[in-house]
Amino acid sequence: MTKDGSFKKVVRRHAAETGQRYTEALTDLSGLDDRIYHEPDGDRLVAHLRGHYGIDAVAATKLSVHKTYVFRIDRTDGPPWMARAFPPARPRSDVEGDAAVLRFLARHDYPAERLAADDAVSDFDGSAVLVTEYIEHQPLPAEKGFAIMADLLGRLHALPSDDSVSRPGGASGEDARRMGTPRQDLLAGLAFLDVVDTKVAAADRERFQQLRDQVRSADDGDGLPEALLHGNLLHAPDHAVIGPNGPAAINWKASGRGPRLSDLAYLLWGTGNWAPTRSTNTERVEAVVAAYRKHVELTDEELDRLEGVMFIRPLYLVCIGYRRDLLNGDSFNEWAFIEPPAYFTTTAAATRAAFRR
């Protein structure tokens, strides 16, 4: 079979396993680069904001190596703003959804960034731009940071439901086609793998297939109690900071309603010791549980499914990294995100023990 024929076979399999038509699956795989990579021109963005809002914006500074569309906007007529010029593949309606979440959080006095203007979403060079107030900040303290993030999650998950923030959330959403509940992370992970399927060397095929099978069979949290999720709080300082008024959560692109366990499970996954090998840090787990349960108590089913749900985001990270390194010709060395499996077992057990005391 030709290489082109092999890819067509991959697309047909991807369509069957994701419930898409062939043409949809082909778009899912072939359009990945265009959907996830976006690097807007900072000077043009400054000019746009000056014209649209009438502010004296003077400079746009990128704030993240990974999020090349996120800028600090300095002004001479007021405090700085944050501007996120999302990839064109992300619909304006989704960005308006971000603004709706931030309005909801402001109504409930939840510690988060605030919109910089009433009409906080605008159109720029084919992209939707969201502007928020920039929070002068410092990073979370190293050891206390997990408890701080757990408290932020507990407070968030305890907020009342509201039709204005009913959109599904919890997935990372780097691919605009795969925003929504955590299941979308698994479907995105499958796409990241399938798009490079024909490039996998024979010597790596068995491990590649094992990873693919693990993604397909992962527990997506469906049916568990839902709440408004942040979707990505673990990555301080990109998502949680200490501002003038205390801790605050930022970057709400992944927010929406979904299984609350997925938010907490990702944070718990991050509590482990990395060296010399991945291992459970019981003190950090107990600190997370103590802070979170001030606001929310998990159900027995959530505790029973914690180990499986804890795999969702790490699997996603492995898949996106696997694709990146294979395309760059690099050796993939981030298996520690999902290994050893015993880490997930012992961390889930420590969490259950802490909740059931």
BELJO-V620656 format. One line per field, one symbol per residue. phi: phi as a letter, one per 30 degrees, with the letter a starting at -180 (. if undefined). A space follows every 50 residues. Layout:
phi: ???
This chain:
phi: .ddddddddddddddddcicdedddddeddceeddccabddddddedddd ddciccdbabcdcbddcdccbccdbcclddccbccdeedddeeddddedd dddddddchddbdcddadcdcbcbhicccccbddcdbbdddedddddddd dddedddddddaddbcddajddidcddbckdeedddddeddedddcedcd dedcdddeddddddddcddciejdecadcdjadeddcdbbbccecjdbcb iceddldaddddddddddeddddcbdbdbdcdddedddddddddcbcddd ddddceeddddedededdddddeeddddicddbcdddbbdeddddddddd dddddcd
